[in-house]
Amino acid sequence: MHKWDNALDVAEAKRHPELENLRRSYYQWLMDTSQEGKAGELKEREGDDMAAINLYMKAGMPARAARLATQREELVNNSDLIQVQCQLVLKQVCLPDLIDCEMSLLRPCFAAAHC
Protein backbone atom coordinates (compact mmCIF):
# COMPACT_ATOMS: atom_id res chain seq x y z
CA MET A 1 0.00 0.00 0.00
CA HIS A 2 2.69 2.46 1.02
CA LYS A 3 4.42 1.92 -2.34
CA TRP A 4 1.23 2.89 -4.16
CA ASP A 5 1.13 6.15 -2.20
CA ASN A 6 4.77 6.83 -3.03
CA ALA A 7 4.22 6.00 -6.70
CA LEU A 8 1.27 8.39 -6.87
CA ASP A 9 3.28 11.13 -5.15
CA VAL A 10 6.13 10.76 -7.65
CA ALA A 11 3.76 10.57 -10.63
CA GLU A 12 2.00 13.70 -9.39
CA ALA A 13 5.25 15.61 -8.85
CA LYS A 14 6.56 14.62 -12.27
CA ARG A 15 3.18 15.21 -13.96
CA HIS A 16 3.29 11.70 -15.34
CA PRO A 17 0.91 11.23 -18.30
CA GLU A 18 -0.45 7.98 -16.78
CA LEU A 19 -1.27 9.51 -13.38
CA GLU A 20 -5.04 9.12 -13.77
CA ASN A 21 -4.62 5.48 -14.85
CA LEU A 22 -2.44 4.84 -11.79
CA ARG A 23 -5.07 6.40 -9.51
CA ARG A 24 -7.84 4.33 -11.09
CA SER A 25 -5.80 1.13 -10.78
CA TYR A 26 -4.98 1.82 -7.15
CA TYR A 27 -8.60 2.65 -6.34
CA GLN A 28 -9.80 -0.51 -8.07
CA TRP A 29 -7.26 -2.61 -6.15
CA LEU A 30 -8.38 -1.05 -2.85
CA MET A 31 -12.02 -1.82 -3.65
CA ASP A 32 -11.21 -5.36 -4.81
CA THR A 33 -9.41 -5.99 -1.52
CA SER A 34 -12.19 -4.42 0.61
CA GLN A 35 -10.07 -1.50 1.79
CA GLU A 36 -12.82 1.11 1.73
CA GLY A 37 -11.14 3.22 4.43
CA LYS A 38 -7.95 3.57 2.41
CA ALA A 39 -10.02 4.18 -0.74
CA GLY A 40 -11.75 6.97 1.22
CA GLU A 41 -8.36 8.51 1.96
CA LEU A 42 -7.53 8.42 -1.74
CA LYS A 43 -10.82 10.09 -2.69
CA GLU A 44 -10.35 12.70 0.05
CA ARG A 45 -6.86 13.43 -1.28
CA GLU A 46 -8.34 13.85 -4.77
CA GLY A 47 -10.90 16.32 -3.42
CA ASP A 48 -13.91 14.02 -3.92
CA ASP A 49 -15.33 14.58 -0.45
CA MET A 50 -18.72 12.93 -0.98
CA ALA A 51 -17.10 9.74 -2.31
CA ALA A 52 -14.65 9.79 0.61
CA ILE A 53 -17.47 10.21 3.14
CA ASN A 54 -19.46 7.35 1.60
CA LEU A 55 -16.40 5.10 1.64
CA TYR A 56 -15.58 5.99 5.25
CA MET A 57 -19.15 5.19 6.26
CA LYS A 58 -19.04 1.89 4.34
CA ALA A 59 -15.77 1.06 6.10
CA GLY A 60 -17.38 1.61 9.50
CA MET A 61 -15.56 4.89 10.09
CA PRO A 62 -18.44 7.32 10.73
CA ALA A 63 -16.35 9.57 12.96
CA ARG A 64 -13.85 10.11 10.15
CA ALA A 65 -16.73 10.78 7.74
CA ALA A 66 -18.25 13.25 10.20
CA ARG A 67 -14.92 15.00 10.71
CA LEU A 68 -14.56 15.48 6.93
CA ALA A 69 -18.16 16.66 6.60
CA THR A 70 -17.68 19.28 9.31
CA GLN A 71 -14.70 20.72 7.43
CA ARG A 72 -16.79 21.52 4.36
CA GLU A 73 -19.51 24.18 4.66
CA GLU A 74 -21.60 22.73 1.84
CA LEU A 75 -21.60 19.32 3.55
CA VAL A 76 -22.42 20.66 7.02
CA ASN A 77 -25.67 22.00 5.59
CA ASN A 78 -26.62 18.60 4.10
CA SER A 79 -29.05 17.42 6.80
CA ASP A 80 -29.61 13.99 5.21
CA LEU A 81 -25.89 13.26 5.24
CA ILE A 82 -25.49 14.47 8.81
CA GLN A 83 -28.45 12.40 10.01
CA VAL A 84 -27.05 9.19 8.48
CA GLN A 85 -23.64 9.87 10.02
CA CYS A 86 -25.16 10.52 13.42
CA GLN A 87 -27.13 7.29 13.26
CA LEU A 88 -24.01 5.33 12.39
CA VAL A 89 -21.93 6.93 15.14
CA LEU A 90 -24.66 6.38 17.72
CA LYS A 91 -25.15 2.78 16.57
CA GLN A 92 -21.46 2.04 17.05
CA VAL A 93 -21.27 4.02 20.32
CA CYS A 94 -17.50 4.11 20.40
CA LEU A 95 -16.49 6.69 23.00
CA PRO A 96 -13.17 7.70 21.40
CA ASP A 97 -14.98 8.30 18.10
CA LEU A 98 -17.65 10.36 19.86
CA ILE A 99 -15.03 12.46 21.58
CA ASP A 100 -13.22 13.02 18.26
CA CYS A 101 -16.42 14.05 16.47
CA GLU A 102 -17.59 17.60 16.45
CA MET A 103 -20.01 17.75 19.38
CA SER A 104 -22.03 20.43 17.63
CA LEU A 105 -22.65 17.92 14.87
CA LEU A 106 -23.81 15.25 17.32
CA ARG A 107 -25.91 17.42 19.67
CA PRO A 108 -29.05 17.16 17.49
CA CYS A 109 -28.59 13.38 17.34
CA PHE A 110 -28.40 13.10 21.11
CA ALA A 111 -31.50 15.26 21.44
CA ALA A 112 -33.38 13.07 18.97
CA ALA A 113 -32.25 9.94 20.81
CA HIS A 114 -33.18 11.52 24.18
CA CYS A 115 -29.66 11.04 25.55
PEBELHU-V429863 format. One record per residue. N is the residue number from 0. SS is DSSP state (A for helix, B for strand, O for the rest). PHI is phi in radians with two decimals (999 if undefined). Layout:
[[N,SS,PHI] [N,SS,PHI]]
//
This chain:
[[0,O,999] [1,A,-1.03] [2,A,-1.18] [3,A,-1.07] [4,A,-1.04] [5,A,-1.11] [6,A,-1.09] [7,A,-1.15] [8,A,-1.07] [9,A,-1.16] [10,A,-1.08] [11,A,-1.15] [12,A,-1.09] [13,O,-1.61] [14,O,0.89] [15,O,-1.08] [16,O,-1.15] [17,O,-1.74] [18,A,-0.98] [19,A,-1.11] [20,A,-1.14] [21,A,-1.09] [22,A,-1.04] [23,A,-1.10] [24,A,-1.12] [25,A,-1.10] [26,A,-1.06] [27,A,-1.08] [28,A,-1.10] [29,A,-1.07] [30,A,-1.19] [31,A,-1.12] [32,O,-1.78] [33,O,0.98] [34,O,-1.89] [35,A,-1.09] [36,A,-1.09] [37,A,-1.19] [38,A,-1.11] [39,A,-1.08] [40,A,-1.08] [41,A,-1.10] [42,A,-1.13] [43,A,-1.09] [44,A,-1.08] [45,A,-1.38] [46,O,1.58] [47,O,-1.63] [48,A,-1.11] [49,A,-1.12] [50,A,-1.10] [51,A,-1.08] [52,A,-1.08] [53,A,-1.08] [54,A,-1.19] [55,A,-1.08] [56,A,-1.17] [57,A,-1.12] [58,O,-1.40] [59,O,1.35] [60,O,-2.11] [61,A,-1.13] [62,A,-1.16] [63,A,-1.18] [64,A,-1.09] [65,A,-1.13] [66,A,-1.07] [67,A,-1.15] [68,A,-1.09] [69,A,-1.31] [70,O,-1.53] [71,O,-2.08] [72,A,-0.94] [73,A,-1.15] [74,A,-1.48] [75,A,-1.06] [76,O,-1.47] [77,O,-1.55] [78,A,-1.14] [79,A,-1.13] [80,A,-1.08] [81,A,-1.09] [82,A,-1.09] [83,A,-1.09] [84,A,-1.09] [85,A,-1.06] [86,A,-1.07] [87,A,-1.18] [88,A,-1.11] [89,A,-1.15] [90,A,-1.16] [91,A,-1.38] [92,O,0.67] [93,O,-1.85] [94,A,-0.93] [95,A,-1.03] [96,A,-1.15] [97,A,-1.11] [98,A,-1.16] [99,A,-1.21] [100,O,-1.20] [101,O,-1.18] [102,A,-1.13] [103,A,-1.12] [104,A,-1.24] [105,A,-1.54] [106,A,-0.90] [107,A,-1.08] [108,A,-1.19] [109,A,-1.11] [110,A,-1.11] [111,A,-1.18] [112,A,-1.56] [113,O,1.04] [114,O,-1.50]]
//
